[in-house]
Amino acid sequence: MSILFSKLPLKKQVLQTRLVVSPMCQYSAVEGHATNWHLVHLGQFAIGKASTIIQEATAVLPEGRISYGDLGLWKDEHIPALKEIVDFVHEQGALIGIQLAHAGRKASTEKPWISRSQLAPTHENGWQTVGPSAMPFHEKDHPPIAIATEDIKNIVQAFQNAAKRAVSVGYDIIEIHGAHGYLIHQFLSPLTNLRTDAYGGSFENRSRLLVEIIEAVKTVLEEQSLWLRISATDWAEGGWDIEEAVKLAKLVESMGVEVIDVSSGGNVHHQNIHVKENYQVPFAERIKAETNLVTGTVGLIKNAQQAETILKEQKADLIFIGRAYLQNPHLTTQFARDLGVDIEWLPQYERGKETL
Ligand SMILES: Cc1cc2nc3c(=O)[nH]c(=O)nc-3n(C[C@H](O)[C@H](O)[C@H](O)COP(=O)(O)O)c2cc1C
């Protein structure tokens, strides 16, 4: 009896398996609009029987995009192309979530296959970034402008507006991107947040932006489940760590977040990570043990038995997978075969089950 292929009921939805396609930026949007690329990219996972797919980081404001090729939902005109994707995924019986994001000081980059560097505000595809404090991610980067206290409400409002649009598109899940050194994580971490107002200093103050975003987003949700992705540690001395992450998890649980998706790192250039199989699992395990949140783990999970073992040992409830889904968009059916589980394929592909 496979746990990976067992259902997980949430308050208003049922996840059909414990596998989730992790959000992955495609840098293929035009002015924030989804293109055919996104329809095929996300659609292929649904054809391959993925039960839950989280769409890439989608910016709530234009300056909150990582690159000029990021998806956005800062205006109603973005809705129709996203609706085509969501409708297609639903027609195949899968659930789809949107990851709402603001990149903060890590915004204004080139598409990674062109260059890994940041684009200056004077570059035709670049812009002035913002952040909790006027400190760049990399010493070569153009410093962000520290967001004025009175302007923080505009960021919160942008998350709420985007969430409202996401509800009208028909997404099943709204995931707030609080990880990987983007704006929310920049506020959470004492290494990147040097503010002296109500949004900096204590844990309570550093969490305030996220708390306000959750409050604002919650008020516009209908049937959607609210998820949060966090980095559990900065992997750097004096930084955000698992102790504060556990505290945050308890706080967001009390606010109605249903699933926590536990990643790590990305906030400071001098982070010291030793990446290996399951390296982020202990963070999820800790949060799962100390809260009642549905807890996801991610990172270098490459085969079905590995995923099954994590679930069996109760270290997580959900397995998020990124790159292995790029290698094989039909990974879900592959994992089922590997575990000897017979899952139903879509009728158009049913004959593909035959042994040749
Ligand atoms: C091409 C690519 C784009 C990514 N974009 C995002 C993103 O938009 N949001 C996010 O939270 N993580 C993003 N990630 C991180 C993945 O969701 C995942 O956490 C990471 O790749 C580790 O999982 P894996 O070892 O299964 O790939 C991205 C990863 C890749 C490879």
The ligand as an SDF file (V2000), in Angstrom:
LIG
                    3D

 31 33  0  0  0  0  0  0  0  0999 V2000
   13.9720   26.1560  -13.3660 C   0  0  0  0  0  0  0  0  0  0  0  0
   13.5970   26.3350  -11.9180 C   0  0  0  0  0  0  0  0  0  0  0  0
   12.7780   27.3770  -11.5570 C   0  0  0  0  0  0  0  0  0  0  0  0
   12.3750   27.5420  -10.2110 C   0  0  0  0  0  0  0  0  0  0  0  0
   11.4720   28.5160   -9.8900 N   0  0  0  0  0  0  0  0  0  0  0  0
   10.9350   28.5570   -8.6420 C   0  0  0  0  0  0  0  0  0  0  0  0
    9.8310   29.3830   -8.3430 C   0  0  0  0  0  0  0  0  0  0  0  0
    9.2630   30.0560   -9.2080 O   0  0  0  0  0  0  0  0  0  0  0  0
    9.3930   29.3910   -7.0590 N   0  0  0  0  0  0  0  0  0  0  0  0
    9.9440   28.6100   -6.0800 C   0  0  0  0  0  0  0  0  0  0  0  0
    9.5130   28.6630   -4.9330 O   0  0  0  0  0  0  0  0  0  0  0  0
   10.9550   27.7700   -6.3560 N   0  0  0  0  0  0  0  0  0  0  0  0
   11.4470   27.7110   -7.6150 C   0  0  0  0  0  0  0  0  0  0  0  0
   12.4160   26.7910   -7.9160 N   0  0  0  0  0  0  0  0  0  0  0  0
   12.8180   25.8190   -6.8840 C   0  0  0  0  0  0  0  0  0  0  0  0
   12.0180   24.5130   -7.0160 C   0  0  0  0  0  0  0  0  0  0  0  0
   10.6350   24.7200   -6.8020 O   0  0  0  0  0  0  0  0  0  0  0  0
   12.5270   23.4370   -6.0440 C   0  0  0  0  0  0  0  0  0  0  0  0
   12.3130   23.9100   -4.7250 O   0  0  0  0  0  0  0  0  0  0  0  0
   14.0280   23.1550   -6.2270 C   0  0  0  0  0  0  0  0  0  0  0  0
   14.3190   22.9620   -7.6010 O   0  0  0  0  0  0  0  0  0  0  0  0
   14.4740   21.9220   -5.4490 C   0  0  0  0  0  0  0  0  0  0  0  0
   13.7180   20.7980   -5.8110 O   0  0  0  0  0  0  0  0  0  0  0  0
   14.2650   19.6770   -6.8620 P   0  0  0  0  0  0  0  0  0  0  0  0
   15.5700   19.1670   -6.3100 O   0  0  0  0  0  0  0  0  0  0  0  0
   13.1880   18.6300   -6.8970 O   0  0  0  0  0  0  0  0  0  0  0  0
   14.4510   20.3710   -8.1920 O   0  0  0  0  0  0  0  0  0  0  0  0
   12.8590   26.6530   -9.2270 C   0  0  0  0  0  0  0  0  0  0  0  0
   13.7260   25.6160   -9.6080 C   0  0  0  0  0  0  0  0  0  0  0  0
   14.0800   25.4350  -10.9360 C   0  0  0  0  0  0  0  0  0  0  0  0
   14.9710   24.2810  -11.3020 C   0  0  0  0  0  0  0  0  0  0  0  0
  1  2  1  0
  2  3  1  0
  2 30  2  0
  3  4  2  0
  4  5  1  0
  4 28  1  0
  5  6  2  0
  6  7  1  0
  6 13  1  0
  7  8  2  0
  7  9  1  0
  9 10  1  0
 10 11  2  0
 10 12  1  0
 12 13  2  0
 13 14  1  0
 14 15  1  0
 14 28  1  0
 15 16  1  0
 16 17  1  0
 16 18  1  0
 18 19  1  0
 18 20  1  0
 20 21  1  0
 20 22  1  0
 22 23  1  0
 23 24  1  0
 24 25  2  0
 24 26  1  0
 24 27  1  0
 28 29  2  0
 29 30  1  0
 30 31  1  0
M  END
$$$$
